[in-house]
Amino acid sequence: MQETNTEKNLVDLLGKKINRQLLYYLDTCARCSICKDACHQYVVTGDIKYIPAYRAELLRRIYKRYFTPAGKTIPFLYEAKEIDEKLLDELSRVTYACTGCRRCMVYCPFAIDTTWILSTAKALLNSAGKTPQILVELTNAAIEKGKSIDLFKEIILDTLKEMEKELKEKVNDANATIPVDKKEVEILYVALAGKHTILPAGIIFHQAKANWTLSLFEASNYAYFLGDPQRAKIIADRIIEEAKRLRVKEIVVSECGHAYRVFKHFYQLWSGEKLPFWVRSIVEVIYEYLKEGRIKISKEQINEPITYHDPCQLGRNGGIFEEPRYILRSLSSDFREINPNRERNWCCGGGGGLVANPDFEELRIKTGEIKAKQITESGAKTVVSACENCRLQISSLNEKYNLGIKVTSVSELVAENLS
């Protein structure tokens, strides 16, 4: 550990995080393990290190060592552990392996939120410098881009001009645009990097005659995966300040599970302020457009069975279940459910930043076996998911397990089938 991240500093930090509820969580969780059969990582690997209760037990051992009389005097008899490099390395491995899907919480008889336990572990690991380097680099890059957006703006605008040409062709309207920096509009749309999340939205917004503008920043927030709320807020601030400057009515987030939760559920907690605009997923907006007749889609072009994978962050953790199903049933007469689904859906294995981290590639592909089996059993030829990480993971599973499927987003499928 670095000199600034001494054992005392980590103990002091843990002391600030501990309260009665967290102690109840740690003590109850570590004695139970009923949730083991709800965790895709444990079910596939059989490795106790991936049981949610084991992660809680590691943190509880540290607490015992420094905050209980028995742990201080006879730690070897009390399963208490000192903070050292070996323990921190193990804690880092099992903590950042977790996808944060919270399926264990659904099956927990005590409704213990294991992600709260892991957020405490991540606070210690961030302080100790024991975090995945790739997530640190991506976080730092996003923060630096936010500081220097003027250096990137012309490149972004040139790229969008080229994309705008394709938009004009697809909607057969020479006046169609991808607006940027437009004030007093209904929607600030926050996309991900790449045409696949911008162009379909542009097509849909055009048909709906929406008054919108595109954010200069990407929706993704890797500091959220790091468990660093201070830096996660800095990254989110760029978009919040942009929305305030443009005086928009709502932020609409691209099909990205963690980005949706950052803006919808976490930002107000981090900032302590109530946002002056709504936050919605583009899936909710498409659903609204369909219900109101602002866009029309055709079923005739999709002849093969399709299914929907519920992203953990958007579904189980965000409550968006029925909107994508309504959309897909409007597109296809052969919509099939993956079972189980909705809040009991199995995680695909790629969340929590694992898709971006090569150190966990073998684990995420292996533990994706359950999802691959679900897809095969559904008989679907097209798998739709409203999360970029899920689509990347399922695409990897498609290749590994020879699923023979097409993987796409709600926005792309709708844009392709507008009538």
C-alpha positions in Angstrom: 0.0 0.0 0.0 1.1 3.6 -0.6 2.2 5.6 2.3 -1.0 7.7 2.2 -3.1 4.6 2.3 -1.8 3.2 5.6 -3.6 0.6 7.6 -4.8 3.3 10.0 -6.3 5.3 7.2 -8.3 2.3 6.0 -9.5 1.4 9.4 -10.6 5.0 10.0 -12.4 5.0 6.7 -14.2 1.7 7.6 -15.2 3.2 10.9 -16.9 6.1 9.2 -18.8 3.7 6.9 -20.0 1.4 9.6 -23.5 1.9 11.1 -26.0 -0.4 12.7 -27.7 -1.3 9.5 -24.5 -2.3 7.7 -23.4 -4.3 10.8 -26.8 -6.1 10.6 -26.2 -6.8 6.9 -22.7 -8.1 7.5 -23.6 -10.3 10.4 -26.7 -11.8 8.9 -25.4 -12.2 5.4 -22.2 -14.0 6.4 -24.2 -16.5 8.4 -26.7 -17.4 5.7 -25.7 -18.0 2.0 -29.2 -18.9 0.9 -28.5 -16.5 -2.0 -25.8 -18.7 -3.4 -28.1 -20.4 -5.9 -29.3 -17.0 -7.1 -25.7 -16.0 -8.2 -24.8 -16.9 -11.7 -21.1 -16.8 -10.9 -21.4 -19.3 -8.1 -23.9 -21.6 -9.9 -21.6 -21.9 -12.8 -18.2 -22.1 -11.1 -19.0 -23.6 -7.7 -16.4 -21.4 -6.2 -17.3 -20.1 -2.8 -15.4 -16.9 -3.4 -18.3 -15.8 -5.7 -21.0 -16.3 -3.1 -22.3 -12.9 -2.0 -22.0 -14.0 1.6 -18.3 -14.6 1.2 -17.7 -11.1 0.0 -19.6 -9.9 3.1 -17.5 -12.2 5.3 -14.2 -10.7 4.1 -15.4 -7.3 5.2 -16.8 -8.6 8.4 -13.4 -10.2 9.3 -11.7 -6.8 8.9 -14.4 -5.2 11.1 -13.9 -7.9 13.8 -10.1 -7.3 13.9 -10.3 -3.6 14.5 -13.6 -2.9 16.1 -14.4 -5.8 18.5 -12.6 -6.6 21.8 -12.2 -10.3 20.9 -10.8 -9.5 17.4 -8.3 -7.1 18.9 -7.0 -9.6 21.6 -7.4 -13.0 20.0 -7.9 -12.5 16.3 -6.7 -16.0 15.3 -9.5 -17.5 17.3 -12.1 -15.1 16.1 -11.6 -15.3 12.3 -10.5 -11.7 12.4 -8.1 -10.5 9.7 -5.6 -7.7 9.6 -5.6 -5.4 6.5 -2.6 -6.5 4.4 -1.7 -6.8 0.7 -3.0 -10.4 0.4 -6.4 -9.6 2.0 -6.8 -6.5 -0.1 -5.9 -8.3 -3.3 -8.5 -11.0 -2.5 -11.1 -8.4 -1.6 -10.4 -6.5 -4.8 -10.8 -9.7 -6.9 -14.1 -10.8 -5.5 -15.6 -7.3 -5.2 -14.9 -6.2 -8.8 -15.9 -9.6 -10.1 -19.4 -8.9 -9.0 -21.7 -7.6 -11.7 -23.9 -5.7 -9.2 -27.0 -7.4 -10.7 -28.6 -7.7 -7.2 -30.4 -10.9 -8.1 -29.1 -12.2 -4.7 -31.2 -9.5 -3.0 -34.4 -10.7 -4.7 -33.9 -14.1 -3.2 -32.5 -12.9 0.2 -35.0 -13.7 3.0 -33.8 -10.6 4.8 -33.7 -8.3 1.7 -30.0 -7.5 2.3 -28.6 -5.1 -0.3 -25.3 -6.7 -1.1 -24.3 -3.8 -3.3 -24.2 -1.6 -0.2 -21.8 -4.0 1.4 -19.7 -3.9 -1.8 -19.8 -0.1 -1.9 -18.0 -0.1 1.5 -15.5 -2.6 0.2 -14.9 -0.4 -2.9 -14.4 2.6 -0.8 -11.5 0.8 1.0 -10.1 -0.5 -2.2 -10.2 3.0 -3.9 -8.4 4.4 -0.9 -5.8 1.6 -1.0 -5.2 1.9 -4.8 -6.5 -1.7 -5.3 -8.8 -1.0 -8.2 -8.9 -2.3 -11.8 -6.5 -0.2 -13.8 -8.6 -0.1 -16.9 -11.6 1.4 -15.0 -9.2 4.0 -13.5 -7.9 4.9 -16.9 -11.4 5.2 -18.4 -12.5 7.3 -15.5 -9.6 9.6 -15.8 -10.1 10.0 -19.6 -13.7 11.0 -19.1 -12.8 13.6 -16.5 -10.1 15.1 -18.7 -12.4 15.2 -21.7 -14.9 17.1 -19.6 -12.3 19.7 -18.7 -11.2 20.1 -22.4 -14.4 19.7 -24.4 -13.6 22.6 -26.6 -10.6 20.7 -28.0 -12.9 17.9 -29.1 -16.0 19.8 -30.1 -15.0 20.4 -33.8 -14.1 16.8 -34.2 -17.5 15.8 -32.7 -19.4 18.2 -35.0 -17.6 17.0 -38.1 -18.5 13.4 -37.3 -22.1 14.3 -36.7 -22.3 16.2 -40.0 -21.3 12.9 -41.8 -23.9 11.0 -39.7 -26.5 13.7 -40.6 -26.1 12.9 -44.3 -27.1 9.3 -43.5 -30.1 10.5 -41.4 -31.4 12.6 -44.3 -31.3 9.6 -46.6 -33.0 7.3 -44.2 -35.8 9.6 -43.4 -36.0 11.0 -46.9 -35.9 14.6 -45.6 -33.2 17.0 -46.7 -34.0 19.2 -43.6 -33.4 16.4 -41.0 -30.7 17.3 -38.5 -28.8 16.0 -35.5 -28.9 19.2 -33.4 -26.2 20.1 -30.9 -26.2 22.9 -28.3 -29.8 23.7 -29.0 -31.5 25.7 -26.2 -35.0 25.6 -24.8 -35.8 22.1 -26.1 -37.7 19.2 -24.7 -35.0 16.6 -24.7 -31.2 16.5 -24.1 -30.4 13.1 -25.5 -27.3 11.5 -24.0 -25.9 8.8 -26.3 -23.0 6.4 -26.1 -19.9 6.6 -28.3 -20.7 5.4 -31.8 -23.3 5.9 -34.5 -25.4 2.9 -33.4 -26.8 4.9 -30.4 -27.2 8.2 -32.2 -28.6 7.5 -35.6 -31.5 5.3 -34.6 -32.5 7.8 -32.0 -32.3 10.6 -34.5 -34.6 8.6 -36.9 -37.1 8.1 -34.1 -37.0 11.7 -32.9 -37.5 12.9 -36.5 -40.7 10.8 -37.0 -42.0 11.8 -33.6 -41.3 15.5 -34.5 -39.5 15.8 -31.2 -37.7 19.0 -30.1 -34.3 17.6 -29.1 -30.6 18.2 -29.0 -27.7 15.8 -28.6 -25.3 16.0 -25.7 -21.6 16.5 -26.4 -20.8 13.9 -23.8 -21.2 10.1 -23.6 -23.6 8.5 -21.1 -21.1 6.0 -19.7 -19.6 6.5 -16.2 -16.9 4.1 -15.3 -16.3 5.8 -11.9 -19.7 4.2 -11.0 -18.2 0.8 -11.6 -15.1 1.8 -9.5 -17.4 2.7 -6.6 -16.0 6.2 -6.5 -19.1 8.5 -6.1 -17.0 11.7 -6.0 -15.5 11.1 -9.4 -18.7 9.6 -10.7 -20.4 12.9 -9.8 -17.7 14.9 -11.7 -18.4 12.8 -14.8 -22.1 13.2 -14.5 -21.8 16.9 -13.7 -20.8 17.6 -17.3 -24.2 16.5 -18.6 -26.2 18.0 -15.7 -24.6 21.4 -16.3 -25.1 21.1 -20.1 -28.8 20.3 -19.4 -29.1 23.3 -17.1 -27.3 25.6 -19.6 -29.6 24.6 -22.4 -32.7 24.7 -20.2 -34.1 21.4 -21.4 -37.2 19.7 -19.9 -35.7 16.3 -19.6 -32.5 14.2 -20.0 -33.2 11.1 -22.1 -30.5 8.4 -21.6 -29.4 6.0 -24.3 -29.9 2.3 -23.8 -27.3 2.0 -21.1 -28.3 0.5 -17.7 -25.7 2.0 -15.4 -25.9 5.4 -17.0 -29.7 5.4 -16.5 -29.3 4.6 -12.8 -26.6 7.2 -12.3 -28.9 10.0 -13.5 -32.2 8.7 -12.3 -31.3 7.3 -8.9 -27.8 8.3 -7.8 -27.0 11.9 -8.9 -29.4 13.6 -6.5 -28.0 11.6 -3.7 -24.4 12.5 -4.6 -25.2 16.2 -5.2 -27.9 16.8 -2.6 -29.9 18.8 -5.1 -33.2 18.1 -6.8 -32.8 18.1 -10.6 -34.9 20.7 -12.4 -35.7 18.3 -15.2 -36.9 14.7 -15.7 -34.7 11.8 -16.4 -35.9 8.9 -18.6 -34.6 6.1 -20.7 -35.1 6.3 -24.4 -37.0 3.0 -24.0 -39.6 4.9 -22.0 -39.8 7.6 -24.6 -40.2 5.2 -27.5 -43.0 3.5 -25.5 -44.7 6.9 -25.0 -44.4 7.7 -28.7 -46.0 4.4 -29.7 -48.9 4.8 -27.2 -49.5 8.4 -28.4 -49.3 7.5 -32.1 -46.3 9.8 -32.6 -44.4 7.0 -34.4 -45.8 4.0 -36.3 -44.1 0.6 -36.7 -44.7 -2.4 -38.9 -44.8 -6.1 -37.9 -44.4 -7.4 -41.4 -40.7 -7.3 -41.6 -39.8 -9.4 -38.6 -40.7 -13.0 -39.4 -38.4 -14.8 -36.9 -39.0 -15.2 -33.1 -37.5 -12.5 -30.9 -36.9 -12.2 -27.2 -35.9 -9.6 -24.7 -33.1 -9.8 -22.1 -33.8 -7.6 -19.0 -30.7 -5.6 -18.2 -30.2 -5.8 -14.4 -29.6 -2.1 -14.0 -32.6 -1.0 -16.1 -35.0 -3.8 -15.1 -34.4 -5.3 -11.7 -32.7 -2.2 -10.4 -34.6 0.4 -12.4 -38.1 -1.0 -12.7 -38.4 -0.8 -16.5 -40.0 -4.1 -17.5 -43.2 -3.6 -19.5 -42.2 -0.8 -21.8 -39.7 -2.8 -23.9 -42.1 -5.7 -24.1 -44.9 -3.5 -25.3 -42.5 -2.2 -28.0 -41.3 -5.6 -29.1 -44.8 -7.1 -29.2 -45.7 -4.2 -31.5 -42.9 -5.2 -33.7 -43.3 -8.9 -33.8 -46.1 -11.5 -33.6 -43.6 -14.1 -32.3 -42.2 -12.5 -29.1 -40.9 -15.1 -26.7 -40.0 -14.7 -23.1 -36.7 -15.9 -21.6 -37.4 -17.8 -18.4 -37.1 -16.6 -15.7 -37.5 -13.0 -16.7 -38.1 -9.5 -15.2 -36.9 -9.2 -11.6 -35.8 -12.9 -11.5 -33.9 -12.7 -14.8 -30.4 -14.2 -14.8 -27.6 -11.6 -15.2 -25.9 -12.0 -18.6 -22.5 -11.8 -16.8 -21.1 -8.7 -18.3 -22.2 -6.0 -16.0 -20.3 -4.1 -13.3 -17.6 -3.0 -15.8 -16.6 -6.6 -16.5 -17.1 -6.2 -20.3 -14.4 -3.5 -20.3 -12.0 -5.4 -18.1 -9.8 -8.1 -19.8 -8.8 -9.5 -16.4 -12.4 -10.9 -16.0 -12.9 -12.0 -19.6 -12.6 -15.7 -18.9 -14.9 -15.5 -15.9 -17.6 -13.5 -17.6 -17.7 -15.8 -20.7 -17.8 -18.8 -18.4 -20.5 -17.5 -16.1 -22.6 -16.4 -19.2 -23.4 -20.1 -19.8 -26.7 -19.7 -18.0 -27.8 -16.8 -20.2 -26.6 -18.7 -23.3 -28.8 -21.7 -22.3 -31.8 -19.4 -21.7 -31.5 -17.9 -25.1 -31.2 -21.3 -26.8 -34.2 -22.6 -24.9 -36.3 -19.6 -26.0 -35.8 -20.5 -29.7 -35.4 -16.8 -30.5 -33.3 -15.7 -33.4 -33.1 -12.1 -32.4 -32.1 -11.0 -28.8 -32.9 -7.5 -27.9 -31.5 -5.7 -24.8 -31.7 -2.1 -23.7 -28.1 -2.0 -22.4 -24.9 -1.7 -24.2 -22.9 -3.9 -21.8 -25.5 -6.6 -22.1 -25.4 -6.5 -25.8 -21.6 -6.7 -25.9 -21.7 -9.7 -23.5 -24.5 -11.5 -25.4 -22.6 -10.9 -28.6 -19.5 -12.6 -27.0 -21.7 -15.5 -25.8 -23.2 -15.7 -29.3 -19.7 -16.3 -30.7 -18.5 -18.6 -27.9 -21.5 -20.8 -27.7 -22.5 -20.7 -31.4 -26.0 -19.4 -30.6 -26.7 -18.2 -34.2 -28.6 -15.1 -33.1 -28.8 -11.4 -34.0 -28.2 -9.1 -31.0 -29.6 -5.6 -31.2 -31.1 -2.7 -29.3 -34.7 -1.5 -28.9 -33.9 1.8 -30.7 -32.2 0.1 -33.6 -35.0 -2.4 -34.1 -37.7 0.3 -34.0 -35.7 2.6 -36.3 -35.4 -0.2 -38.9 -39.1 -0.9 -38.8 -40.8 2.5 -38.8 -43.7 2.7 -41.2 
